[in-house]
Amino acid sequence: MTVVGAGNVGATAAFILATREVANVVLVDVAEGLPQGKALDMMHSRSVCKFGPTVSGSNDYAATADSDVVVITAGVPRRPGMTRDELLAINAGIVRSVMEAAVCASPDAVFVCVTNPLDVMTQLAWRLSGLPSQQVLGMGGVLDSARFAYFIAQETGAAITEIDALVMGAHGDAMVPLPRLSTVAGRPVTDLVSADVADELVRRTVFGGAEVVALLKTGSAYYAPAASVASMVEAILTDSRAVMPSCVLLQGQYGVSDVYMSVPAVLGRAGVVAVPELPLTADETALLQASAATIAEAYAALAIG
Ligand code: APR
């Protein structure tokens, strides 16, 4: 498999995938020496960490030929005070150049976009790919749900392993954390905390990424994003059929059409195997549709509406 972008998210994802023995990884980047150096460093850890797969680095897509999965993390990260949407113009140009080369080298791959603004970049990647939408998806909902799970665990004192949290919609300020559909040992969060506390958990989740950006001062979050995309890649490569909140093309589900955004999707070797529709309340559906509308607005800037 290939990871494009050997920066913080890409290199961390490559290391997680190799140490978990999911796949051999080729790291690709425009920066000369960067993917090669990081790959060599990871290979030096092999006898200590005891993993079999290899990590190699290249500036040339020939090294990525016939990959099963291509993860795209190439881009400029969000800086303090910068919104995800301000990244749009710069990262659209990067995603365009990456897709042209990566699809040519691996036309049968499943492409997983991580570059922000995620929902728009995933739609753009799909349009540029010429591939069926099942083969192109994005990582947003897994990360947002992981952050929601963390805040629920903090509030309730429950073990993180007992929490099943769900965030749907845009990967940004318009995301839709769903306390009613998030559970602690099977019990809905709405049964366990007051409405005010649930609102605060939602608020912290929505600003979870910005909180990290503000603390780091340069760059944006990468451990949780890398772990999230690695879990999606593992589900795809092992054909696990795990249901993960993934940025997929909606074609009528939840009353939304022609928009890429995160909803629970069945992941397998073909990519997006199915998008079963969860029963939502009228209020939840309205929030999700409003979230979709914010994504669709950004399409105009890229002329992909
Ligand atoms: N082709 C390949 N790699 C590229 C290209 C390109 N056209 N343009 C930039 N890159 C590389 C950079 O050289 C850099 O190594 O992408 C890498 C990005 O790494 P970082 O700057 O460390 O950014 P990171 O924190 O990894 O975030 C990457 O993921 O979560 C999102 O918002 C984040 O869009 C950003 C992306």
Boltz pocket constraint, residues with backbone or C-beta under 6 A from the ligand:
constraints:
  - pocket:
      binder: B
      contacts: [[A, 4], [A, 5], [A, 6], [A, 7], [A, 8], [A, 9], [A, 10], [A, 28], [A, 29], [A, 30], [A, 31], [A, 34], [A, 72], [A, 73], [A, 74], [A, 75], [A, 76], [A, 77], [A, 78], [A, 91], [A, 93], [A, 94], [A, 97], [A, 98], [A, 114], [A, 115], [A, 116], [A, 117], [A, 219], [A, 220], [A, 221], [A, 222], [A, 225]]
      max_distance: 6.0
